[in-house]
Amino acid sequence: MPGSATPSTAATAVRNIIVGLVFLAIVILLLLWLAGTFAPKIDAAHAYGSTAPARPVGDTPLVAARLIRTPVVEPAVGTIRAVHEIGVASKLLAKVVVLNVQAGQEMHEGDVLVRLDDEDLKARVQQAQAGVQAAQAARDQAQVEFERTKSLFDQGHAAPIEFERDQTRLKSAHADLERAQQGLREAETILGYATLRSPLTGKIVDKLVEAGDTVTPGQVLLTLYDPQRMQLVASVRESLTQRLQVGQTIGVRVDALEKTCEGQISEIVPEAQTASRTFQVKVTGPCPPGIYTGMFGRLLIPLDDQEVLVIPRAAVHEVGQLRIVAVAEKSNGQEVLRRRAVRLGKDYGDDVEVLSGLRSGEKVAVRAVPPANRSEASPAAQP
């Protein structure tokens, strides 16, 4: 009848369904195999060595896990900055003639950094010098005329108006000479602006111009800083700022150098950042070699003391990614050593913090007992 499926069409549909189910079953089995479902499992307790055979203590030295009190610190991230970092700027509109610096170069105070084109400035100085010479000649002439008129006036042979006129001319000549000398000093000062010298002994951070560039007044040409005076500028949340005070000695961690040093708090900026509610704290102190401005650092803020469980580092034996210790336990009336996995934390000199796996007072072998053979080292090979 029209619209009814033929036998061949129904068989094809059934066959397609069966093929699809078989394919799906194969995919599921493959995923389970890749996930390790069909592989033999290692008992977790066995893997951590809890079922490892015990060993007699014998003459193995034992040390008890003990609690120590240590200060808790909270890090505050910051940036290494120079206490004295200076940008050397031009005061002239001129072309750079000589550039004597490279980034990272050491400079001493007074060394020439940059020379600008100064031909027009030298001409101004010469003009000012000529003006001073002319003013001196006019002053000398006015002095001679005043002395002659004064002599005649004292003898009664010169009128008072002549004396006052020459006296005024002399004062005007002195003023003209002073003005010319001031103009010479100004011209020499401006000429000095064409030679930029290092204001301190330090290191060049970066140069921002090249020889041949034309610079403008106020344009920064290069920056330099004093590498002997560095500081860490850290952002400290407001609740911790109350624990700090100016002059306090505090720890500083420089991750790139893997070094921890101490410094003194030189300044606490009395204004909180609105977005983060933090205060800027500046710490200065002796800097280890290799410190550069812009490096990342951490301010270690001391909090209250806490108790930490520690054991000697020599008692820890590494098996792959596991940390194993040999713990003394009572078994059948005698003291034996059993391996136990522990989770460790920070180092404290020759000791190491135990986060889990031991209790205070439990004794561990100072020298971790290594497996006797390969079969004992591999938990999968244990019976």
C-alpha positions in Angstrom: 0.0 0.0 0.0 1.2 3.6 -0.6 3.2 5.0 2.5 4.1 1.6 4.0 7.8 0.6 4.3 9.0 -2.2 2.2 10.7 -5.3 3.8 14.1 -4.2 2.3 13.8 -0.7 3.8 13.0 -2.1 7.3 15.9 -4.5 7.2 18.3 -1.7 6.2 17.1 0.5 9.1 17.6 -2.4 11.6 21.0 -3.1 10.3 22.0 0.6 10.6 20.8 0.6 14.2 22.8 -2.5 15.1 26.0 -1.2 13.4 25.6 2.1 15.4 25.2 0.3 18.7 28.2 -1.9 18.0 30.3 1.2 17.1 29.1 3.0 20.3 30.0 -0.1 22.4 33.5 -0.2 20.9 34.0 3.5 21.6 32.9 3.1 25.2 35.2 0.1 25.7 38.1 2.0 24.2 37.6 5.0 26.5 37.4 2.7 29.6 40.6 1.0 28.5 42.4 4.3 28.1 41.1 5.4 31.5 42.8 2.3 33.0 39.6 0.6 34.1 40.9 -2.8 33.1 44.4 -2.4 34.6 45.2 -3.9 38.0 45.0 -1.3 40.8 47.5 -0.7 43.6 45.9 -0.5 47.1 46.3 3.1 48.3 47.4 2.0 51.8 50.0 -0.3 50.2 51.3 2.4 47.9 51.9 4.7 50.9 53.9 2.1 52.6 51.6 1.4 55.4 51.8 -2.4 54.7 55.6 -2.3 54.1 57.4 -4.8 56.2 58.6 -3.4 59.5 62.3 -3.2 60.4 63.9 -3.4 63.8 65.1 -0.1 65.2 68.5 -1.5 66.2 71.0 1.2 66.7 69.3 3.6 64.2 69.3 7.1 65.8 65.8 8.4 66.5 64.6 12.0 66.8 61.2 13.0 68.0 59.0 15.3 65.9 58.7 18.5 67.9 56.7 21.7 68.0 58.5 25.0 67.6 57.2 28.6 67.7 57.9 30.6 64.6 56.6 34.0 63.5 53.9 34.1 60.8 54.6 36.5 58.0 52.2 37.8 55.3 53.8 39.0 52.1 52.9 42.3 50.4 53.9 42.6 46.8 55.9 45.6 45.6 58.4 46.9 43.2 62.1 47.8 43.6 62.7 51.5 42.9 65.6 53.8 43.2 65.6 56.3 46.0 67.3 58.8 43.7 66.1 58.4 40.1 66.7 61.5 37.9 65.5 62.5 34.5 68.0 64.7 32.7 66.1 67.2 30.5 67.1 69.9 28.0 66.6 73.6 28.7 67.3 74.6 25.1 65.9 74.1 21.6 69.0 72.7 20.0 70.5 69.7 18.1 72.2 66.9 19.9 75.9 67.0 18.8 77.5 64.4 21.2 75.8 61.6 23.1 78.3 59.8 25.5 76.0 57.3 27.2 74.5 53.8 26.8 71.8 52.1 28.8 73.4 50.4 31.9 76.6 52.5 31.7 78.1 53.6 35.0 78.6 57.4 35.3 80.3 59.6 37.9 79.1 62.9 39.1 80.1 65.6 36.7 80.7 63.4 33.7 79.5 64.8 30.4 76.4 63.1 29.2 75.2 65.1 26.2 76.5 68.1 24.3 74.1 70.3 22.3 74.8 72.7 19.4 76.2 75.9 21.1 77.5 78.0 18.3 74.9 80.7 18.6 75.3 80.7 22.4 79.1 81.2 22.2 78.4 84.2 19.9 76.0 85.6 22.5 78.7 85.2 25.2 81.2 87.1 23.0 78.7 89.9 22.5 78.1 90.1 26.2 81.9 90.3 26.8 82.1 93.2 24.3 79.3 94.9 26.1 81.1 94.6 29.4 84.3 96.1 27.9 82.3 99.0 26.5 80.6 99.6 29.8 83.9 99.5 31.6 85.4 102.1 29.3 82.4 104.4 29.7 82.5 104.0 33.5 86.3 104.8 33.5 85.7 108.0 31.4 82.8 109.0 33.6 85.0 108.5 36.7 87.7 110.7 35.3 85.3 113.5 34.4 83.6 113.3 37.8 87.0 113.6 39.7 88.0 116.6 37.6 84.7 118.4 38.1 84.8 117.6 41.8 88.2 119.1 42.1 87.1 122.3 40.4 83.9 122.4 42.5 85.9 122.1 45.7 88.0 125.1 44.5 84.9 127.1 43.6 85.7 127.1 39.9 82.7 124.8 38.8 79.0 125.3 39.2 77.0 122.9 41.3 74.9 121.9 38.3 78.1 120.7 36.6 79.1 118.7 39.7 75.7 117.0 39.9 75.6 116.3 36.1 79.0 114.4 36.2 78.0 112.6 39.4 74.8 111.4 37.7 76.8 110.3 34.7 79.2 108.3 36.9 76.3 106.5 38.6 74.7 105.7 35.3 78.0 104.3 34.0 78.2 102.1 37.1 74.7 100.8 36.4 75.4 100.2 32.8 78.5 98.2 33.7 76.6 96.1 36.3 73.9 95.4 33.6 76.5 94.3 31.1 78.1 92.0 33.6 74.8 90.4 34.5 74.1 89.9 30.8 77.5 88.2 30.5 76.7 85.9 33.4 73.3 85.1 31.8 74.9 84.3 28.5 77.5 82.0 30.1 74.8 80.2 32.1 72.8 79.6 29.0 75.9 78.4 27.3 76.4 75.9 30.1 73.0 74.5 29.4 74.4 73.1 26.1 76.6 70.7 28.1 74.6 68.2 30.3 76.5 66.6 33.1 75.7 63.7 35.4 74.1 65.1 38.6 75.1 62.0 40.6 77.2 58.9 40.6 74.9 56.2 39.2 73.8 54.1 36.3 72.0 55.0 33.1 68.5 53.6 32.9 67.7 54.5 29.3 68.5 57.2 26.7 65.6 58.7 24.8 67.5 60.6 22.1 70.2 60.0 19.6 73.0 62.2 18.1 71.5 64.5 15.5 68.0 64.7 17.1 66.6 68.2 17.8 65.4 68.5 21.4 63.1 71.1 23.0 63.1 72.7 26.4 61.8 70.4 29.1 62.3 67.2 27.0 63.8 64.4 29.0 66.9 63.0 27.2 67.9 60.2 29.6 67.3 58.8 33.1 69.8 57.6 35.6 69.6 56.3 39.2 71.9 55.6 42.2 72.2 51.8 42.4 73.5 52.1 46.0 70.3 53.5 47.3 67.3 51.2 46.4 63.9 50.8 48.0 61.0 48.4 47.9 57.7 50.2 47.4 54.9 47.8 48.5 51.2 48.1 48.8 50.0 47.0 52.3 46.4 46.5 53.1 45.1 48.9 55.7 44.6 46.3 58.5 48.3 45.4 58.4 49.6 49.0 58.2 48.8 49.4 61.9 51.6 46.8 62.7 54.2 48.9 60.9 56.1 52.0 61.9 58.9 54.2 60.4 62.3 52.9 61.4 61.1 49.3 61.9 63.4 46.5 60.6 61.5 44.2 58.3 62.3 41.3 55.8 62.3 41.7 52.1 62.2 38.9 49.6 63.5 39.2 46.0 62.2 36.2 44.1 64.3 36.6 41.0 67.5 36.4 43.1 66.0 33.9 45.6 67.3 36.1 48.4 65.8 37.4 51.6 67.3 40.5 53.2 66.4 43.0 55.8 65.7 46.7 55.5 64.2 49.6 57.4 60.8 51.2 56.8 61.7 54.7 55.6 58.2 56.0 54.8 54.6 55.1 55.2 52.5 57.3 52.8 49.6 58.6 54.9 47.0 58.1 52.2 45.2 54.9 51.2 44.6 54.0 47.6 40.8 54.2 47.0 40.5 51.2 44.7 42.6 48.7 46.7 42.4 50.2 50.2 46.1 49.8 50.6 48.9 52.1 51.8 52.3 52.5 50.2 55.2 51.4 52.4 58.8 52.2 51.4 61.6 50.1 52.7 65.3 50.9 52.2 68.5 49.1 53.2 71.6 47.4 51.9 71.0 45.8 48.5 72.4 42.5 47.4 74.2 42.5 44.0 72.0 42.1 41.0 69.2 44.4 42.2 67.7 46.6 39.4 64.9 49.2 39.4 61.6 47.7 38.4 62.2 44.2 39.8 59.5 42.3 41.7 59.8 42.0 45.5 57.8 41.0 48.6 57.6 42.8 51.9 57.4 40.2 54.7 55.1 41.6 57.4 55.4 39.8 60.8 52.2 38.6 62.4 51.6 36.5 65.6 53.7 33.4 66.3 52.4 29.9 65.5 53.4 26.4 66.5 55.0 24.3 63.7 55.8 20.6 63.7 59.3 19.9 62.4 61.7 17.0 61.9 65.2 16.9 60.7 65.6 17.1 56.9 67.9 14.1 57.1 65.0 11.9 58.2 63.1 12.4 54.9 63.6 10.0 52.0 62.1 10.7 48.6 60.4 8.0 46.6 59.3 9.5 43.3 57.0 12.4 44.3 56.4 11.0 47.8 58.2 12.1 51.0 58.8 9.0 53.2 60.0 8.9 56.8 60.7 5.9 59.0 58.6 6.1 62.1 59.3 4.1 65.3 56.2 2.1 66.4 55.5 -0.6 68.9 54.8 -4.0 67.4 54.5 -7.3 69.4 56.3 -5.7 72.3 59.3 -4.4 70.4 60.0 -1.1 68.6 60.2 -1.3 64.8 60.5 1.2 62.0 57.7 1.5 59.4 57.7 3.8 56.4 55.1 6.5 56.3 54.3 9.2 53.7 54.3 12.8 55.0 53.5 16.1 53.5 56.2 18.8 54.1 56.2 22.6 54.2 58.8 25.2 54.7 62.5 24.7 55.7 63.7 25.9 59.0 67.5 25.5 58.8 68.3 21.8 59.1 64.6 21.1 59.9 61.6 20.9 57.7 57.9 21.5 58.6 55.5 18.6 58.6 52.1 19.5 57.5 50.5 16.0 57.8 51.5 12.4 58.4 53.1 12.8 61.9 52.2 13.8 65.4 54.2 15.7 67.9 56.4 13.3 69.9 56.5 10.5 67.3 60.1 9.4 66.7 61.6 9.1 63.2 64.9 7.7 62.0 67.4 10.5 61.5 68.7 8.8 58.3 65.7 7.7 56.3 65.8 3.9 55.8 66.0 3.2 52.1 64.4 0.1 50.5 66.5 -3.0 50.6 65.9 -3.8 47.0 64.0 -2.7 43.9 61.0 -5.0 44.6 60.6 -3.3 48.0 60.9 0.2 46.4 58.1 -0.5 44.0 54.7 -0.9 45.8 53.3 -2.8 42.9 55.9 -5.5 43.3 55.0 -6.0 47.0 53.2 -9.3 47.8 
